[in-house]
Amino acid sequence: MHDVMLDIEALSTQLGAVVLTIGAVIFDPESDQIGQTFAIRLPAQEQIDKGALVDIDTIEWWMEQTLEARNAAFHGPCAHSVAAGLGKFSRFLQRIAGERLRLWSNGPAFDSAQLQLLYARFRVELGPGMGWPVRYNVDRDCRTIFSLAYPQGGIPVEEKGVAHNALDDAIWQARAVQACMQKLRDRAHP
């Protein structure tokens, strides 16, 4: 498998936000295979100290989410530093050869872009040659395939897990891409 679904949770909808959590899963969009998963919580204060953004509207939105979602984003095990967390994410992505990797998200202009900025912000701590570990041409957009397969919405994938838990969302998005690919194949070959 060469595809990774990515989801993040953040403290702003603007680029340069504090990234609370990263969730990812390796999957095959052409079948129902789901592979290895990755989840990590990153230290928020360390990011704030380097200028990462926090929006009051986003804080208020988080206060309206379930206790389970808030716990996943704000409590429990956390990387001891942002650089350590990003290093672990880089190693997860390196399981797939760089030229074969396809990185999916529910909006690369948000999830992937936020992480690229975070890697740039912590480039000194990460060390030489440890920037964003993804080639420029690997991003894939869930929203595009969702609207092609199900223009009226209603992708028939059961929502398991906790909404706004980065790993649970990444797994749901991977399963939704699989359902969309199946529908598009069926449409092409009735």
N, C-alpha and C positions, 0 to 999 in steps of 0.2 A: 504494500500500500504506500502511496506517495502523497496522499492528501492529509492535511491537518486542518481541523476546524478550531478556530480561535475565538475566545470571548473574554472581554475584560469588564470589570466593574470599576467605576471611577468616581471622583468627587466634583466633576464638572463635565459639561458637554462641550466645552471649548478645547481646542488643541492645546496641549501642555498641561493637562489635568493631572492631579494625583491619581495614580493607578493603584487601586486597592488590591485587586486580585486578578490573576491570569488563570484561565482554564483552557485546556486544549485536549483534543482527542485525535488520534490517527484513525482514518476511516477510508473506505472504498466507496466513492460515489456511485459506482456501477453495480454494487451489490448491497447486501444488508450487513456487511462486515464492519464491526467497530473494533478498533485495536486499543493500544495503550493510551492511558490518559495522563494528564499533567494538571496539577493545581498548586498554586502558591499564593500566599498573601504577602504583600510588600509593606515595609514600614512607611507610613504616611508622613511622619514628621521629617524624616530625612529628605523626602521629596519637597516638602514645603520649604525647608531650609534652602533648597536650591532653586526656588522660584516656581514650583508647580502650583497650579491653580486649584482653588476650592471655591465653589459657588454656593451661596446661601440657598438658592432654589433647589440645587441638587441635594444639599443636606436635608432640607425639608422633605424632598421626595423620599430620601432614604428613611426618614422617620415614619413614613406611611407604609413602608414595606413590611413583610412578615418578620417575625423574630428570627426565624431560620435564615432568611436572606441577610438580615443585619448581622447575625452572628458569624456567618460565613465571610462577610466583608470586613468586619471590624474586630473580631475576637478569635481566639484560638491560635494555633501555631502560625508563626510568621518567620519569614527569612530573617536572619540576623542583620542583613543589610540589603539595600536595593541591588547593589552589584552582585551579591551572592545569589539573590533570587533570579536576576537576569541571566547569570551564568548557568543556573540550573535549567532555565528555559532554553537557552542556546544549546545546551547538551541534549535536551529532549528533541529539538528540531534537527540536530545533526544526526539523528538516527536515520534520516532520509537524505540521500545524496542531494546536495544543493541544486544541481541542474534538474532534478526530478521532482523536487518539492513543489506542491501547490498549496498555498495558504489561504484558506477560506475564512470569511467572517461576515457578520451581518452588517456590513458596511466598512470596507477597508479604509475609507476616508476617516473613520473613527478608530476602530480597534487597532489596526496595523499602524496607522499614523501616530496614535498615542504612544505605542511601544517604540516606534522609531525615534520619536522625540525623547522618550525616557532613556533609551540607549545613548543618544547623543548627550543628554544632560549628565549621564554618569560615565562618560567615556574615559575619564582619568582613572576613576576607581576600577573600571573594568579592565584596564590595561591595554597595551598596544595590540592592535589587530582584533579587538573584541567588540566591534560595533554590531549594528543590527545584522543578525546572521542570515538574512534572507535576501535573495537576489531581487532586483528591481521589477522583474516581470512575473512574479509568482502569485500575486494577489488575485483572489477570486471573490465575487460578491454574491452572497446568498440572496439578497433582495431581488436581484435580477432574475435568477432562476426561479425564485418563488413566484414572481409576477408572471413569468412566461408559462409556468405549469398551472398555476392557480390564480388567474387574474382577479378573481372575486374573493380570494383568501380561502381560509378553511383547509389548510394542508392536513391530510388525515394521518397525523402522527400524534399519538397520545403524549400528553405532557407529563413526564415523570420527573421526580426531583423537585427542587425548589427554584421558583422563578427568581432571577437576578442572583443566582449562585453561578459564578462564571463557568465552572465545570459542567453543572447540570444544563446550563444554557447551550454550551458548546456541543454536548451530546445530543440535545434536542435538535439543534441546527443541523448537525451531521445527518441525523435520521430524516429530517425534513428535506435536505438536499437529495438523499437517496430516494425518497418518495417522489420528488419532482423529476429526477432523472428517469425513474421507472415510467412515470406518466408520459414524459416527453418521448421516450422510446416507444411506448405503446401507441402513441399518437402517430409516430412516424412509420410504424409497421403494424397497421391494424389487422 
